[in-house]
Amino acid sequence: MRRPASAARAAEAPWGEPRRPRQTRTKPRDEIGWVKAHGGAGATTLAELLGGVDVGARWPEPARGEPRRIVLVGRTSAQGLKSVSQALGALNDGKAPQGLELVAVVLVADTPGRLPLSLLRRVRIIRSATHVHRVPWVPAWRVGGRPRALPRQLSTLAHLVGNDLHPEGTTS
């Protein structure tokens, strides 16, 4: 049976009020928490490749032992950039738990090729507020596979979050 659209939306945490996880796994506070700005952002893939905790579409709670250092992940589509902006607004407005440290915003390409000028302008606005790291389109990820070689931007991102790429992650 299909859930109504309102129930599906209710499953996502609104940015003003973080939802509590059903099960809390205690992780070191200095580990990276990957926060998705919207569904399909790529946070799970990045957490698997680079380590850290995929916390979903909610703010982690350092007071409960969850990571305090976070990376906000979104796609470069119009809706993805809007979701990233809303999450940044909530973070800046104090609608997130105390003690969070935003390491960067990661924007994952939603399609191959260059961004249209209107979307590039939105990226520049986000970049004016925080460090932005862009990840190019990786065709293998679309079908759940592993690329033969990872884009060099992932090495830079791994260094930024304090982890190394696993050698087995670089080949298929």
Backbone as a ProteinNet text record, in pm:
[ID]
protein_1_A
[PRIMARY]
MRRPASAARAAEAPWGEPRRPRQTRTKPRDEIGWVKAHGGAGATTLAELLGGVDVGARWPEPARGEPRRIVLVGRTSAQGLKSVSQALGALNDGKAPQGLELVAVVLVADTPGRLPLSLLRRVRIIRSATHVHRVPWVPAWRVGGRPRALPRQLSTLAHLVGNDLHPEGTTS
[TERTIARY]
84.2	0	89.2	54	133.1	96.3	199.1	173.6	128.9	36.5	-1.6	118.3	117.1	227.9	253.7	149.5	168.6	241.8	217.6	287.2	433.7	459.7	598.2	673.8	610.9	675.4	697	604.9	616.9	734	775.6	888.4	1019.7	1027.7	1147	1139.8	1252.1	1256.3	1249.6	1160.6	1164.4	1290.2	1349.2	1476.6	1466.6	1349.5	1337.8	1344.5	1305.1	1297.9	1358	1476.9	1537.5	1456.8	1444.1	1376.5	1477.5	1430.9	1516.4	1516.4	1634.3	1638.5	1575.3	1524.2	1465.5	1573.4	1686.6	1799.2	1915.5	1976.5	2091.6	2216.9	2301.2	2430.7	2532	2602.9	2701.9	2825.9	2868.6	2987.5	3077	3205.1	3294.3	3249.5	3257.8	3209.3	3288.6	3412.4	3491.6	3474.3	3395.3	3365.6	3271.8	3278.5	3194.4	3052.3	2955.2	2816.1	2771.6	2725.8	2678.8	2529.5	2489.4	2349.7	2295.5	2189.6	2132.7	2031.8	2040.6	1947.7	1813.6	1813	1692	1718.4	1615.6	1631.2	1712.9	1796.6	1877.2	1994.8	2034.8	2143.2	2279.2	2298.9	2427.8	2503.2	2442.1	2509	2547.1	2461.8	2490.8	2612.1	2617.4	2730.6	2860.2	2856.8	2977.3	3020.8	2925	2959.4	3023.6	2972.2	3030.3	3171.7	3194.5	3326.9	3428.7	3385.6	3480.4	3475	3382	3369.1	3281	3249.7	3161	3023.8	2930	2795.9	2694.2	2612.9	2501.8	2386.9	2361.6	2257.9	2122	2113.3	1984.6	1952.2	1823.4	1775.9	1739.8	1837.2	1818.3	1953.5	1951.4	2076.6	2119.9	2247.3	2293.5	2295.6	2293.2	2291.4	2418.9	2515.1	2641.2	2622.6	2522.1	2497.6	2463.5	2418.8	2385.4	2496.3	2613.8	2727.3	2734.2	2649.1	2652.8	2755.5	2799.3	2904.1	2866.8	2965.3	2943.2	2987	3084	3131	3041.2	2982.4	2888.3	2924.6	2881.1	2887.9	2745	2696.6	2562.1	2571.2	2490.3	2498.7	2368.9	2381.8	2266.2	2304.8	2206	2227.9	2229.6	2278.1	2286.8	2160.9	2053.2	1926	1867.9	1770	1707.3	1650.3	1579.4	1520.6	1629	1736	1845.5	1913.1	1939.6	2003.4	1911.4	1781.4	1685.4	1686.7	1690.6	1693.7	1821.4	1934.2	2059.8	2049.3	1995.7	1980.6	1891	1781.4	1691.5	1760.4	1837.7	1909.2	2013.8	2086.2	2183.7	2115.1	1999.1	1922.4	1883.1	1837.2	1798.6	1920.1	2033.2	2154.6	2197.7	2193.7	2232.8	2133.7	2006.8	1903.9	1900.1	1991.5	1996.6	1892.3	1841	1739.2	1801.6	1925.9	1998.1	2057.7	2089.3	2149.2	2278.6	2305.2	2428.1	2549.8	2657.5	2784.2	2814.4	2725.3	2752.7	2853.9	2943.3	3042.3	3024	2981.8	2965.4	3102.9	3147.5	3277.4	3266.5	3159.8	3141	3002.5	2965.1	2848.8	2905	2851.9	2893.1	2776.3	2804.4	2703.3	2740.4	2652.6	2674.8	2600.3	2670.3	2609.1	2485.5	2378.1	2253.6	2245.6	2337.4	2342.4	2481.4	2523.3	2654.2	2651	2766	2774.9	2778.3	2780.6	2787.4	2651.8	2657.2	2534.2	2481.8	2349.7	2294.3	2330.1	2336.5	2376.9	2290.6	2159.9	2072.3	2110.4	2149.3	2189.8	2330.8	2416.2	2550.8	2546	2453.1	2436.7	2396.3	2308.2	2267.5	2385.2	2468.5	2588	2679.1	2695.4	2780.7	2727	2595.9	2536.2	2566.2	2549.3	2579.6	2727.7	2812.7	2957.8	2995.1	2916.1	2946.7	2919.8	2842.5	2807.4	2892.1	2946.3	3021.5	3109.4	3196.3	3282.6	3197.5	3210.5	3135.2	3232.8	3201.2	3281.1	3189.6	3230	3145.9	3199.5	3107	3139.6	3075.8	3154.6	3099.8	3006.5	2939.8	2851.5	2933.9	2888.3	2953.2	2847.6	2853.7	2749.2	2727.3	2833.4	2819.5	2731.5	2734.2	2652.8	2504.3	2467.3	2325.3	2264.1	2343.3	2292.7	2340.9	2395.8	2437.9	2571.8	2651.2	2781.4	2894.1	3014.9	3136.1	3209.3	3254.9	3330.9	3468.5	3525.2	3660.8	3762.1	3742.6	3830.6	3743.3	3773.2	3697.3	3747.4	3658.8	3702.1	3798.9	3895.3	3996.5	3933.3	3814.7	3748.4	3718.2	3701.8	3675.5	3799.2	3918.5	4041.1	4049.7	4015.8	4016.4	3913.2	3795.9	3690.3	3731.9	3795.1	3842.4	3939.8	4030	4126.5	4053.9	3953.9	3878.4	3809.8	3753	3680.9	3771.3	3901.6	3996.9	4003.2	3964.3	3969.5	4045.5	4085.6	4150.2	4055.8	4064.9	3988.2	4044.8	3954.9	3999	4045	4160.8	4212.1	4113.6	4037.1	3941.2	3828	3809.5	3704.9	3742.1	3867.4	3910.6	3902.9	3876.2	3862.4	3734.3	3691.7	3567.8	3597.7
-117.9	0	125	218.6	340.7	441.6	505.4	606.7	735.3	808.2	938.4	1032.9	1128.8	1224.1	1297.1	1331	1402	1315.4	1184.5	1094.7	1082	1080.1	1071.9	1197.4	1313.9	1438.4	1443.4	1385.9	1387.1	1301.7	1203.6	1118.9	1196.4	1300.8	1385.2	1488	1511.5	1607.7	1749.8	1833.4	1973.8	2036.2	2132.7	2186.4	2265.4	2313.3	2389.6	2303.7	2176.8	2090.2	1953.8	1924.3	1794.8	1681.4	1571.9	1453.7	1365.8	1299.3	1207.6	1073.1	1011.5	880.9	775.7	670.8	562.2	490.2	462.3	400.6	496.5	524	613.1	528.4	538.5	471.9	575.8	546.4	641	633.8	748.9	761.1	867	860	963.8	1101.8	1198.4	1332.8	1401.3	1357.5	1422.9	1357.1	1251.9	1188.2	1278.2	1268.8	1350.9	1294.4	1383.3	1347.5	1401.7	1314	1352.6	1379.7	1503.2	1545.4	1570.8	1500.8	1524.1	1638	1728.3	1840.9	1797.1	1684.1	1631.5	1486.6	1414	1275.4	1265.5	1163.7	1143.2	1236.4	1301.3	1399.2	1335.4	1212.6	1146.3	1129.2	1164.2	1155.3	1011.5	916.2	776.4	727.8	758.4	718.2	780.4	908.4	976.1	920.8	890.9	832.8	695.3	616.6	484.7	495.6	591.7	608.9	671.5	772.6	854.4	832.9	751.1	728	832.7	810.9	900.9	838.3	919.9	873.1	941.8	862.5	916.1	937.3	1063.2	1090.5	1119	1118.8	1141.8	1289.6	1319.6	1458.3	1516.9	1515.8	1575.1	1620.2	1704.6	1749.1	1646.1	1608.2	1520.6	1598.3	1526.3	1589.5	1554.4	1646.8	1620	1585.8	1642	1613.7	1466.8	1399.3	1256.5	1168.9	1228.6	1151.8	1140	1210.7	1206.3	1306.7	1289.7	1378.1	1525.5	1606	1750.6	1817	1755.3	1807.8	1752.3	1841.9	1797.4	1849.6	1772.9	1812.1	1803.9	1913.2	1919.5	1883.5	1788.2	1737.5	1764.4	1813.3	1835.9	1821.5	1808.2	1800.1	1940.6	1950.8	2080.4	2116.2	2043.7	2080.1	2201.7	2265.3	2383.1	2347.2	2235.2	2195.1	2157.8	2092.5	2056.2	2178.3	2278.5	2401.2	2478.1	2473.6	2538.5	2469.4	2336.4	2261.2	2289.5	2300	2333.5	2472.2	2568.3	2705	2707.3	2631.9	2626.8	2566.2	2459.9	2397.2	2492.4	2563	2660.9	2771.9	2815.3	2917.9	2870.7	2746.4	2691	2681.3	2640.3	2630.4	2767.7	2866.8	3003.2	3069.1	3027.7	3083.5	3015.2	2922.9	2855.6	2746.8	2693.8	2588.7	2450	2440.8	2314.7	2299.7	2178.8	2159.5	2238.2	2278.5	2351.2	2264.1	2326.8	2256.9	2200.5	2218.6	2166.9	2255.6	2192.3	2264.2	2223.1	2317.1	2290.2	2293.3	2178.8	2168.5	2221.7	2184.1	2226.9	2187.5	2244.7	2200.2	2125.7	2006.7	1930	1928.2	1973.5	1973.9	1867.3	1768	1656.2	1684.9	1672.6	1700.4	1613.8	1676.3	1603.5	1550.5	1592.1	1548.3	1581	1513	1548.3	1685.2	1744.6	1872.8	1992	2108.2	2234.4	2272.3	2349.1	2400.7	2518.5	2529.8	2651	2771.6	2887.6	3009.4	3036.1	3011	3037.4	2951.4	2826.7	2739.6	2774.9	2812.8	2854.8	2977.6	3066.7	3184.1	3141.2	3042.8	2993.1	2930.9	2856.6	2796.9	2907.5	3013.5	3124.9	3190.6	3200.3	3257.2	3168.1	3037.7	2943.9	2953	2960.6	2969.6	3096.4	3201.6	3324.7	3309.7	3208.1	3187.9	3081.6	2986.7	2876.2	2810.8	2723	2649.2	2550	2549.9	2458.8	2368.6	2242.1	2143.8	2076.2	2074.9	2015.4	1879.2	1785.5	1651.1	1635.1	1595.2	1583.2	1462.7	1457.9	1346.5	1218.2	1112.1	981.5	883.1	847.2	761.6	630.4	568.7	439.4	449	562.6	577.2	571.9	616.4	619.8	480.7	380.8	244.1	158	222.3	151	82	118.2	56.3	140.9	90.9	163	206.4	328.9	374.1	308.6	297.7	241.6	329.3	458.6	554.4	663.5	699.7	805.7	942.4	1039.3	1173.9	1230.8	1309.9	1368.5	1456	1511.8	1596.4	1517.8	1386.5	1306.8	1295.9	1298.9	1298.6	1427.2	1538	1666.7	1666.9	1613	1605.9	1514.1	1401.6	1309.6	1380.6	1457.5	1533	1636.1	1701.6	1803.3	1745.9	1625.8	1566.1	1481.4	1476.2	1407.7	1258.5	1209.4	1066.3	1044	920.4	883.5	795.2	804.7	713.6	574.3	477.6	339.5	293.5	228.8	188	103.3	16.8	-66.1	18	142.2	226.6	293.1	277.2	345.8	260.5	132.2	47.4	-31.7	-83.2	-162.3	-308.6
0	0	0	-79.4	-93.9	13.5	71.7	173.8	107.3	171	115.7	116.2	23.9	11.5	142.6	216.7	343	444.9	444.1	535.5	495.9	365.7	319	359	345.6	385.5	536	612.9	758.4	805.4	723.2	760	756.4	677.9	672	784.8	848.1	957.8	902.6	955.1	914.3	972.6	901.5	946.3	1074.2	1109.9	1232.9	1356.8	1346.8	1463.6	1431.1	1484.7	1455.3	1517.5	1444.3	1497.8	1569.2	1669.9	1742.5	1669.5	1657.5	1593.6	1683	1621.3	1701.2	1780.1	1713.5	1780.9	1772.3	1883.9	1885.1	1896.6	1794.2	1799.5	1843	1948.6	1998.5	1911.1	1861	1777.4	1838.9	1811.4	1862.7	1816.1	1905.1	1873.6	1764.8	1739.7	1636	1499.1	1491.3	1363.3	1282.6	1151.7	1064.6	1058.7	1067.5	1046.6	911.1	823.5	690.2	699.5	677	688.4	548	512.1	378.7	385.8	289.5	283.7	226.3	155.8	91.9	54.3	21.1	-21.9	-149.7	-159.1	-278.4	-292.2	-184.8	-190.6	-217.1	-171	-186.3	-56.3	56	185.9	220.4	190.2	222.1	143.6	16.3	-67.3	-16.3	17.2	66.2	201.8	288.4	419.2	401.4	307.1	282.1	226.4	137.9	76.6	170.1	243.9	319.7	469.8	516.8	659.4	725.2	848.4	920.6	936.9	979.8	1011.5	920.8	854.3	775.6	873.8	910	1010.1	948.4	816.9	751.2	742.4	738.2	723.4	858.6	947.3	1079.8	1129.9	1230.7	1290.9	1393.8	1395.5	1503.4	1634.6	1743.8	1875.4	1951.8	1952.6	2022.9	2170.8	2235	2376.9	2399.4	2294.3	2304.2	2248.1	2224.9	2175.5	2024.7	1952.9	1807.3	1755	1630.1	1577	1586.3	1621.8	1627.3	1498.1	1426.6	1298.3	1188.2	1109	1007.3	868.9	769.8	630	578.4	522	465.5	318.2	272.4	135.7	60.9	-62.5	-148.5	-294.2	-380	-524.8	-583.6	-706.5	-772.8	-851.1	-831.9	-894.8	-823.3	-884.7	-822.6	-685.1	-675.5	-547.4	-446.5	-493.1	-403.8	-344.1	-428	-379.2	-285.1	-312.3	-222.3	-85.6	-85.8	40.3	119.3	49.1	115.4	178.6	104	157.3	279.8	276.3	391.8	513.5	491.4	602.9	660.3	573.5	622.2	700.6	652.8	724.6	862.8	872.2	1002.5	1095.3	1039.7	1120.1	1170.2	1082.9	1120.9	1216.1	1211.1	1298.5	1435.5	1459.6	1589.4	1606	1496	1504	1498	1539.6	1544.2	1683.6	1724.8	1857.1	1874	1996	2028.8	2003.3	1962.2	1948.7	1811.9	1714.5	1580.3	1509.5	1434.7	1354.6	1208.8	1124.9	982.2	916.8	867	800.9	658	589.3	450.6	403.1	290.2	214.4	94.4	68.1	-48.2	-146	-267.1	-372.6	-474.8	-488.2	-578.8	-708.8	-820.8	-951.1	-972	-1018.7	-1042.5	-1185.5	-1270.6	-1409.5	-1464.3	-1570.7	-1627.1	-1694.3	-1708.2	-1778	-1685.1	-1747.6	-1673.5	-1616.3	-1509.5	-1449.5	-1531.6	-1544.5	-1605	-1518.5	-1578.9	-1508.7	-1385.1	-1394.7	-1279.6	-1159	-1182.6	-1072	-1023.3	-1114.8	-1077.8	-986.8	-1012.3	-925.3	-784	-775.3	-642.4	-568.5	-642.2	-581.3	-528.6	-604.7	-561.2	-434.6	-423	-301.5	-181.2	-198.4	-89.8	-55	-157.2	-136.3	-60.3	-74.9	-1.2	148.1	185.8	326.2	395.1	318.2	377.6	271.9	317.2	225.8	147.6	15.3	-71.1	-145	-145.3	-218	-319.1	-445.5	-549.9	-591.5	-608.9	-654.6	-792	-891.7	-1027	-1041.7	-1154.3	-1189.1	-1199.8	-1132.6	-1140.1	-1190.8	-1319.7	-1378.4	-1304.1	-1254.3	-1186	-1061.7	-992.9	-872.2	-903.8	-1021.5	-1057.5	-1057.8	-1096.7	-1104.3	-987.5	-884.8	-765	-777.6	-877.4	-897	-842.4	-865	-825	-950.5	-952.2	-1069.5	-1073.2	-1194	-1206.7	-1136.3	-1147.2	-1079.8	-1019.3	-896.8	-830.7	-876	-886.3	-925	-821.6	-869.1	-780.1	-672.5	-699.4	-600.9	-472.3	-483	-362.9	-274.2	-333.4	-252.1	-171.7	-235.5	-167	-54.7	-82.1	19.4	133.5	102.5	207	299.9	241.9	323.1	410.3	353.2	425.9	549.6	537.7	650.4	739.5	704.4	791.3	772.1	656.2	627.7	498.4	477.4	352.3	272.8	141.5	57.6	74.4	81.5	92.5	-45.3	-54	-184	-263.2	-195.4	-268.2	-326.3	-279.7	-332.8	-464	-506.9	-627.1	-752	-737.5	-854.6	-846.6	-960.3	-960	-954.8
[MASK]
++++++++++++++++++++++++++++++++++++++++++++++++++++++++++++++++++++++++++++++++++++++++++++++++++++++++++++++++++++++++++++++++++++++++++++++++++++++++++++++++++++++++++++

